[in-house]
Amino acid sequence: MKITVINGTEKHGVTYRLKEIFLAEFRNKAEITEYYLPKDCPSFCTGCVNCILKGENTCKAAEKIGKIEKSLLDADLIVMTSPAYVFHATGAMKAFLDHFAFRWMPHRPAPEMFGKRAVILTQCLGQGAKSAAKDIKHSLSWWGISKIGVFTGALMGDIIWDKLSEKKQAELTRKVKKLSQKIANEDYTKPAHTNLVTKFKFYFCRVMQKSLHKNDPEYLDGKYWAQQGWLGSVRPWKN
């Protein structure tokens, strides 16, 4: 089993501690690859849209993005972590997700994503964890992932793990372990189920791509969909 982790910050704070608790369930049975932002993806997306119009290899950050994408595609489980900064995911996580605009369903989604499982771990002092998780889940779902587990931890009084009360530490630990055990018990020999919402998004984009490909057979996105067989009877899911 392979797990790829995208850490939305290099800080080893509460989110890091929760991630370590989550991964403990998998340490002896999985190959785990981790990336830390912004270190492993230091450049912002400039909005040049070359990745969409000319291909992802034309991006200035193509080498780094390509390395991370290969790891994501090879993974059986994707883990995304981010503390909430002003009610949203970290700027580094947003910059990372921006680089994968070309993998959204309206463009060139990777067929491997439709059978993947993912987990999002977030936390915040007070409110904000849910909206931070939503930022990440939005992208994952448009990549084609249906099976997404979410943990949102609410802190009260402090943002330093060692300064949290024993009761709060125990509560967070118990909830993360419960999610970890649930995810670990999944049957990874089979692709995750693709839900109706994901299929609806796919069919909506398919109609658009059929029209684009008909009007311009060399348009990159439409050409990609045709090559995948998705404009015909082929679908990227197995269930």
GIQUI-V87598 format. One record per backbone hydrogen bond with DSSP energy under -0.5 kcal/mol. NH is the residue of the N-H (numbers start at 0). CO is the residue of the C=O. Records with the same first field share a line. If there is no record, write none. Layout:
NH = CO + CO
//
This chain:
2 = 30
3 = 76
4 = 32
5 = 78
6 = 4 + 34
7 = 5 + 80
12 = 10
13 = 158
16 = 12
17 = 13
18 = 14
19 = 15
20 = 16
21 = 17
22 = 18
23 = 19
24 = 21
25 = 22
26 = 22
28 = 25
29 = 25
30 = 0
31 = 29
32 = 2 + 30
34 = 4
36 = 6
39 = 35
40 = 37
52 = 48
53 = 49
54 = 49
57 = 54
58 = 55
61 = 58
64 = 60
65 = 61
66 = 62
67 = 63
68 = 64
69 = 65
70 = 66
71 = 67
72 = 68
73 = 69
74 = 70
75 = 1
76 = 1
77 = 116
78 = 3
79 = 77 + 118
80 = 5
81 = 120
83 = 122
84 = 82 + 87
85 = 83
87 = 84
93 = 89
94 = 90
95 = 91
96 = 92
97 = 93
98 = 94 + 95
99 = 96
100 = 97
102 = 99
103 = 100
104 = 141
106 = 103
107 = 101
112 = 109
113 = 110
114 = 111
115 = 112
116 = 75
117 = 146
118 = 77
119 = 148
120 = 79
121 = 119 + 150
122 = 81
123 = 152
125 = 123 + 154
131 = 127
132 = 128
133 = 129
134 = 130
135 = 131
136 = 132
137 = 133
138 = 134
139 = 135
140 = 136
141 = 137
142 = 138
143 = 139 + 140
144 = 139
146 = 115
147 = 145
148 = 117
150 = 119
152 = 121
154 = 123 + 152
160 = 158
162 = 159
163 = 159 + 160
168 = 164
169 = 165
170 = 166
171 = 167
172 = 168
173 = 169
174 = 170
175 = 171
176 = 172
177 = 173
178 = 174
179 = 175
180 = 176
181 = 177
182 = 178
183 = 179
184 = 180
185 = 182
187 = 185
189 = 186
191 = 114
194 = 192
198 = 194
199 = 195
200 = 196
201 = 197
202 = 198
203 = 199
204 = 200
205 = 201
206 = 202
207 = 203
208 = 204
209 = 205
210 = 206
211 = 207
212 = 208
213 = 209
214 = 210
215 = 211
218 = 215
222 = 218
223 = 219
224 = 220
225 = 221
226 = 222
227 = 223
228 = 224 + 225
229 = 224
230 = 224
231 = 228
233 = 228
//
